[in-house]
């Protein structure tokens, strides 16, 4: 889960879809298929400074996408096994991990 810059909540599901929710009303606003497999389980969705979203999945891919229309701007496959976690370091660099690998994005 992550909070978008406009205050909406975004969640990733086991079928690869993402849902956007209005926290004030509890209404689901939008739903998109972003990945072809389940979102990873630990800190797998992050909102970037430009409002785009980055997410990792068991489909081995990192996707950068628009939370307003669900369009995937970039898809990166770096791992050979499902992605388990994404983490931004204090210096802004991204670290991704899978069952057998760790990747540092400088």
Buried (B, 14 or more C-beta within 10 A) or exposed (E): EBEBEEEBBBBBBEEBBBBBBEEEEEEEBBBBEBBEBBBBEEBBBBBEEEEBBBBBBBBBBBBBBEBBEBEBEEEBEBBEEBBBBBEBEEEEEBEBBBEEEEBEBE
